[in-house]
Amino acid sequence: MGSIGETLVNGSPYQDVVKEFWCRILDLEEEDVDADSNFFALGGDSIDALKVARLAQQAGIALTVHLMIRHPRLSEMVQAAAEQPLQPVQPKEPADPVSSSGRFIQIPAFQHDEVVSQAVQQCQVPESAIVHFVPCTPMQTGLVVLTAQQPDLYWAEQTFEFPPEWSVAQVEAAWARVVEANEVLRSRIIQLLDGRCYLAVLHPQAVATTPEDTTNPSRELPFGKPLVHCWIKPGRLRWHVHHAVYDAWSQRLILNALVEAYRDLTSPRIPHPPFSAFASHLAQKDLRPSTDFWKQYLRGFDGQAFPRALSLDESRIQAHVSGKSLWGPQQQHLRSTAATAIQTAWGIVLARYNETSDVVFGVVSNGRAAAEIEGADIARII
């Protein structure tokens, strides 16, 4: 019997399997995809790639997001996957950074006392109410600092409907179970005197899962305050949540966990790998090679900020523009992703407004393509 690599090199049936995953995730017909098709030109993005990679790995195909980005054509993607060592797909307990690091995850010993002192003061809880601490990710720090400057920023308020026959009490119990099982929903962000930010994860008993309706978190400074508020009424759930502790991907995971908990409070699909595993992974990465690379790459750049910062006495006129653009198979001839097209267009705008061909702007990465977090399926982290 030939190896899976030999089968992949020859195309079928694994090329057909990956093709089926493309069609399923991108909502395409089979005839829309051939061996020369480009996944991203068909409308795929990094989140779609993550979904396809997970399906492929569950089917025993060694496909990763990194491979999909480097080899976006179907035939080349399958060939690249064939050359990778196939790892058996087995359920694996996520690595618990707390068990190996104690209460202070990736935090130097000389800061322990200050972290505890500031957490007790800012969260207004006893020290015994805190499970552990972990450094915030750079994105979390940036978001919460901007919210401190402008309290309405980066809060989202959304309402979700559930079947009217569902018991409110049972939904509340299910939500409490989800909060208990997933630490990021019990986390608060504290800031030290040097500006560094840390997540303080509270014990479930210290978290009010059903706050009063009068709570208005957007009017308060975010440090030490709850970042998730949830109100449950007949037929609907409303939450007010800060983007430092959720994104569109984890929102779906949270809601799915809520449904699982409503059906069975003991379901093993309610707990997800802890966010502290991801935060710990980032905290111990050596950023010096990246910093050195960008310093060298941007050497000699002499740009200007756009838009120009307004002085305190200048009036600020708000304008809102909305539009809709579809990106799908009809753009396949462009051989680029929607994100690449948008970034290119923005670069052209900056170049024209600044009258220069040399422009720089930042782009946020969702981070879920990381594959080296031991024992944790990053696609399932909440």
N, C-alpha and C positions, 0 to 999 in steps of 0.2 A: 504494500500500500504506500503510495507517495506521501510526502510530507505536505503539511498545509502550505509551506512556502512554495513547493512545486506547483500545487494546485492554483495558488494565487498568481504565480508567474504566467501560467497558461490562461488566466482570465477567469472563466466560470469554474465553479458556481459562486465563488466569493465576490467576484466583481459584480455579479447580479445581486448579491446580498447587500453590498455597500450601495449600489445604485438604488435598491429598494428603500434603504434608509434615507438617502438623499430625497427621494420622492416623498417619503412620509413626512420628513421634517420641513421641507421647503414647499410642500403642498403642490407637487408637480405631477404631471402625467408621465408614464413610462417613456413615451415617445419624445418627451422634452429633454431626455438625458441620453447621451451616448458616450463612448469611451473617451472622446476628446473634450467633453464638457468640462467647464471650469466651475467648481462649486460656488465660489464667491461671485462670479459673473452671473450665476443663476439667481442671485439674491441672498445667498448665505452670508452669515456674519459669524463672529467668534462664538456667540451663544449657540447658534445653530450647529457650528462645528463641534461644540462641547456635547450637544445632544447626540449627534451622529457618532462621535467617538465612543460615547458610553454604550450606545446600542451595539456598535461593532465589537467592543471589548466583551460585552455580555454574550456575543455570538462566537467568541473565541478568535477574533481578528485583532492583531496587535496594532490598532490604529489610535493615534493620539492627535490632539489639537495641533501640536507643533508640526507633525507630519502633514496634516491637512493644509496648514498655512504654507509650508514649504513646497508641497506637491498638490496644488489645487485641482489638477485635471484628474478625472476618474481613473484612467488607466495608470497614470504615474502614481497616484495615491495608493492604489491597490498594490502596485509593484513595490513601493516604499514600505508598505506594511508587511509585505512578504519577507523583506530583508531584516525585519526586527525579530528578536527572540520572543516567542510567544509565552506569556506568563499566564498560568492557569488563573481563571477568574474564580476567586473563592471569597466568601464573606470574611471580612477581617475587622477586628475591633480597632477603632481609631486609636492612635497613640494619645495617651492622656498626659499633656505637658505638666499637669498639676502633680501627678504621682512622682515624677522625676525631679521637679523643681520646687516642691513645697508651695506655699501661698504666693510666693513672689516669682513670677515667670519672666525670665530674661530681664530682671531688674537687679542692678548692682546692690550689694549688701549695704553700702553706705547710705542708700536712699530709702531703705526699708522703713525706718522710723518716720521720715517725712511723709512717705506715701500713706502710711496708716493714719498719721495725724491729720493730714489734709482730707483723706477719705472720710474719716469720722466727722470732721468739721463741715465739709461741703455736702455730704450725703445726709447728715444729721441722723446717723444710725450708730448703734454701739459697734465696737470693733468685732464683736462676736457675730454680727449679722453679715459679715463679708467673708465670702468663700476664698477668693484669691484675686490677685492683681496681675495685669498683663499690659505691656505698652500698647497704646493706640497705634493703629496703622497711620502712615502719613496722610492718607485720605481722610480718615476719621478726625485727625488733629486739625487739618485744614477746614473741614466742614464745621466743626464745633467752634473753632476760633472765629470764623466768619459769622456764625450765629450769635456769638457773644457780642459782636459789633452791631449786628442788625438782627434782633430777636426773631423776626418772622422768617428768616432764611432757612431753607432746607428742612422745613417741617412739611409733612404731607398729611392731609386729612382725606380719608376715603371711606366710603360706605359699601358694604358687601351684603347682598341678600342671600338668605338661606331659606329652605322650605318652610312655609308658614306653620306646618304641623310640628316642627322641631320644638322641643321643650327649651325654654329660656334657661332654666336651671341646669339642664344637661349641657347646653352650649357653654354656659359659664364654667361648669366643671371640666369640660373638654379644653376650654381656653386655659384654665388654671393648670391643667396637665401639660399642655404645650409649653407654657411659660416655665414650668418646673423642669421640663426635659431639655430645654434649649437655653443655654446660659446667656446668650446675647440679649434675650428678651428681659433678662434680669440685671443687665449691666447699666452702670452709670459711668460718666466720664468725669474725672477730676483733673485739675491742673495744678502743677507745682509752681513754686515761686520762680523757677527758671524757665517756665513756659511749657515744660514737657507735660504731655497728657497721658493718662493711664485709664484703663478700664477697671472698674471695681465691680466684681460679680457678686451679687447678693444671694443669700440663701432664699429659697422659695418662700419661706415663712415671713420674710421681711418685705415681700413685694405685694402691693395692693393690686390685684388683677382686675378689679372693677372700680375705678376711681369715681368720684362724684362728678355729676354732669357739669358742675360749675368750674371744673378745672380748665384753665387756659394756659397750657405750657408755653405757648409762643410768646407770652408776655414776661417770661422769666429768663434769667441767664441760665444756660444749659448745664453748667458745671455742678455735679452732684445731684442733679434732678433726674427723675425718671424720663427715659427717652421713648417709651412706648406707653400709650394710654388706650384702653379699649373699653367701649361701652356696648352692651348687648341688650337689645330690645326685641320684642316679638318680630320675627321675620328678617331682622337685619343686625349686622355688626358694624359699628363705626370705630375706626381707630385713628389716632393722631400719633404719628411716629416720625422720628428724626432719621434722616438719610444716613447718619453715621452708623446706624445699626441695622439697616436693611437696604436692599436694592430690588429691582423688578424680579430678578431671579429668585431671591430668597423669599419674596412676598408669596410667590406661587408655592414654594416649599412649606411656608408657614400655614397657608390656607389648606393645603393638602393634609398637613399634619393635624389641623383642627378637625377636618372631616373624619380622619382616621380615629382621632380621640373621641369624637362624638359616637362613632360606631362601636369603639372598644377602647376603653381607657388603658388597657394593658397592651395595646398593639405595639409590636417592636418597631414599627415604621414611624412612630411619633418622635423618638429621640434622633437627633442628627449629630454628625461629628461636631465637636465644640469649636466655636469661633477662635478660642484661645490657641488652638493648634495652628491656625492660619496666621494669627497675630504673632505668635512665637516664631513661626517660620520666617516672617518678614524681619522681625527684630534681630535675628541672628545672622541675617545675610550680610555679606561684606559688600558695601556699596562703593568702595574705593575704585574698583575697576570701571564701574559705570560712570562715576564722577570724573575720573581721569579721562575717559573717552570723550565725554561731552565738553570738558574743558578744552581738549585738543581740537575737537571738531568745530567748536564755536570760537576758537581763537581768532581775533581780528574782527569779529562781528561788531558793527557799530549801528545798532538799530534804535528805534524810538518806540515808546509805548503807544498803543492804539487800543481803544480811543484815549485821547488825552485826558488826564485826570483833571477834574474840576476843582477849583478852589472852594473854600467853605462858603464864600459869599455869592457864588454863581448859582443861578437858578437851575433846577433839574427838571427837564421836560420829559415825561414818560410817554412812550409810544409803543403800541403793540401791533405786530404784524404777524399774520398766520398764513400758512400755505400748506399744500399737500402735494407730495410727489410720490409716484409709485416706481418701484425698482424691481424688475423681474426678468424673465427670459428675453424680453424685447431689448434689454440693454446688454445682452451677452456679448455682442460684437465689440463692446468697449473694453472687455477683458480686465475689468477692475471691479472692486466692491463699491457698494454705496458709500461706505465710510471713506474710502480713498477719494471718490469723486467729490464728496462734501469737503474734505480736507484740502483738496486741490483748489476747489472754488474759493474757499476761505483764504488760502494763500494768495490767490490772484487778487482778491479784494484788498488784502493788506498791502500787497505790492503796489496797487494802483493808488490807494489812499496815502501811502507813505512815499510814493514816487521812488521806489527802489525795487530791485529784483532780489534782494537778500532779506528774507523775513523769517521770523522764528515765532512759533506758538506751541503751546503745550497741548497734549492729547491724553486723556485719562484711559488707562487700561483697567479692565474689570478684575484682573488677577485670577480668574478662575481657570486659566489655562495652565497654571502651575501644576507640575506633575510629581514634584519631589517631596510632598508632605507625607511622611511615613505613616502608613496605616489609615490615612484619612482620604475619603473620596471627596475631593474639593467641590465637585458638582453638587454635593449634598450638604455642604456646610451652610448653616443659617447664621 
